[in-house]
Amino acid sequence: MRKQDVKVRPMRVIVRPKSAAERGHRSRAIMPKPKALAPGLPATPEHDLINNGGRTIINLAFTNFYVGGSGAWNQNDIQSIDSGLAAAMTDQNLNNVMVQYYPGGQVSSNFLGSQVLAGPPPAVVSQGDVENLVTTIFNSGQLDNFDLTSTVLNFMLPSGTILNTDTSPTTAAITAKLERPHAQARKPGVAQNEAVPHEEEDSTQGLGGYHGSVHAGSPQTTVYYAVGVYSEQLPNGTTNGIPVFDQSWKNVVATFYHELNEARTDPDVEDAIRAGNDPNAVKFLGWVSQQGEECGDFPVFEANPLTQVFQEVAVTDGSRTVPVQFMYSDAVHGPEGPVGKPEILAQAARQS
C-alpha cells in the first residue's frame, strides 16, 4: 500500500511537543470527517475522543520485557519501573478517569511480571524489529499461558537505544531468549554496537514510544505490544525520547502509562492503519478524536511546559507517588489527573 493512499491513520505514538516527530506524525494523522481539568489548560471539546465502534480492553493485563540483557539495566530501575507502572495502572483514582470510555464504568489492570531478554543492547530498534520479536516470542510458546485478547507485551529499551517507526527490520535482530536479572547490574550506558543513523522522527527527534499489534501463528492470533525508550539526556548532550522527570525510570513509567491506556482504549489501531483506504478501516478504531489522537496524545501537544501533564501523583491510598501523564478526558474536555469519583459518559454506554 502506498503511503499516499492511506485514508485512515490515527496516531499511536507518544512524541515530544514541537519536535520533528510531532510535526511528522501529526501531519500524517487522518480521520474521516464526521471539571478537574489540568491547571493552566483550557477546555478543548473539539479534541474530545469519539467512540468509533472498535473493540476496547476492559480487563487489561500486561507484562514487561527488558531488552538488552541484565547488563544494560540497573536492577533498581527494573524494580522501580515494574512497581510504579503496576501501581499507576491499578490505581482507583487514575482509573476513575479512564472508566468513562467503558460501558458500565468498569475497568481493571493486572501486572503479570517482567523478564529480561538476553543479548547485547541494540543501537537502533525499528517497528519491524519489534514485530519480528513479538512473532518469535509467540512462536516459541512463551505466550501460551497468556490471554492474548487482553494482554499487552511491553518492550522497554535500554539507555542509549534509538527507536524509530520504520516497518523494515534493522540488520541486528533482538534476541527473544529470556534470562534472569542479575542482582548486580552495571549502570546503563549508550549502546556501542554500531553507528546510529539519526533518521528524522526517531527517538532523538522526539519519539517516545508507540503501541501496535501483530497477527501471528495459524490460525492467526492478534498479539498486542508497546515499545518505549529510556528517555534521557545522553552523555553527548542530545536528547533521547521525552525526558521530563528527574530520573529516567520515571520517564519510562509515564511513557508506558500513556501507551497502555491507549492500547486498552484503541487496541486495534494498527489494523486500521494497515487497512488504509478501505472504507471500513475506521471500524477497527476504539476511542480516537476527529484529529486522529488517542487518549494520551493531545495532552502532550498542548502542555507547555510538559510538567502540566507529566506529574508525580499520590495513589489513592496515599502510600506512594507514581509518575504519570494525564490522559484526555471527554468529561472535562482536556487532560485530567486522578479524581475521586468515576467519570461516566452516556456515549460509552453505546459502545459495541
Secondary structure, 3 states (H helix, E strand, C coil): CCHHHCCCECCCEEECCCCHHHHHHHHHCECCCCCCECCCCCCCHHHCEEECCCCCCCEEEEEEEECCCHHHCCHHHHHHHHHHHHHHHHCHHHHHHHHHHCHHHCCEEEEEEEEEECCCCCCEECHHHHHHHHHHHHHCCCCCCCCCCCEEEEEECCCCCEECCCCCCCCCCCCCCEECCCCCCCCCCCCCCCCCCCCCCCHHHCEEEEEEEEEECCCCEEEEEEEECCCEECCCCCEECCCCCCCHHHHHHHHHHHHHHHHHHCCCHHHHHHHCCCCCHHHHCCEEECCCCCCCHHHHHHCCCHHHCEEEEECCCCCCEEEEECEEECCCCEEECCCCCCCCCCHHHHCC
